[in-house]
Amino acid sequence: MPHFKTELTNENTPETISKFRNLILNADGILICTPEYVFSIPSGLKGHEELKLIMKTVETKFTQATTLLIQGVKGKISKEGKILNKETKIKLEEFTKSYIKLVNGG
């Protein structure tokens, strides 16, 4: 994805962005995931609390149960994707159930 440029928001929008917008528009739900960067998230997403504020502003439906911040993920999930930390596994399972419930209208 190209970096955000205000002048491309409504006119001369790159095709990749238009396609991405349509996918989001027609999706039952979306997940926003980002890796840690210096014990936080990249500045492009600002931060966990700021991201939730942005999502509220654009009238996104989510609950506390459908947000999850895994701090120190490198020590909790292996490179192969195996969850090493029991608490993280429980939180991911709870998140998944809550997310599916929200997407299905519950």
N, C-alpha and C positions, 0 to 999 in steps of 0.2 A: 504494500500500500504506500502511495506517496505521502509525504509529510503534509499536514494540514496547511492549506493556503486559502485565506478568506476569499480571494478573487475567483476561486474555482468552485465556490459553494453552489451558486445558482446558474452560472454560465460557463461554458467550456469545461464542464465537469468531466474528468477522465472516466473512460468506460469502466475501468475496474471499480471505481467508486460508485458509479450508477448501479452496477450489478450487485455490489455489496449492499447498498441501500435497499434494493429490491429484495434481496435475501432476508435482510432483517425485517423489512416490512411484512413479509409473508411467513415469517417464522412463528412457531408456537412459543418459542422461548430462545434465549441466547445465553451463553456463558461467556464471561469476560475473565480471562486468565492471563496472568503476567508473572514472569519470574521475579525473584528478589533482585534488588540491585543495592548493594551496600546496606543490607539489612532493612530495606524498604522496597518500594516499587519504582519503576522508571518514571521520570518526570512527565513523560507523555500521558500518563494516567494520574499524575499528581499524588495520590495517596488513597488508602482504603476509605477513610471517612469522606474525603473530597469526592471520590468516585460515587459513593452512595448519594451525596448531595446532588451531583450532576444527574444521576439516574432519577431522583425525585423530581428534579426540575423538568426533565423531558417526559414526565408522567409514566415512568416505568413501574410495573408492578413487581415488588419484591418484599420480602419480610426479613426480619433478623435471621430467621432460620434458613433463608435462601442466600445468605451472604457468608462467605468463609474466608478467613485470612489465616494462612498457615505460615507462621513465622519460623525461620530456620529450616525450611523444607529440605535442604540438602542432607541434613542428618535424619530426616524422617521418612523419606522416600528414596529408594535406590535408583540408580541410573536406568535400571531395567523396568522401573515402575512399581516395584514391590514396596508396599507400605511397611515400614520398619517400626513405626511408633504406634502402640495400641490406641492411645488417645486420638491420634490423627485419624486412624482407621474408623473409629467410632464417629468422629466429627464428620468425616466424608460420607459415611453411611447415612447419618442423620440429614446432612445437607442434600444428598441425592433423593431421599424419600420426600423431603420438603419441596425440593425443586419440581419433582414429578407431580406432586400434588398441586402445586401452584399452576403449572403449565396445563394440567388437566381441568382447571377451573375450581379446584377445591380449596 
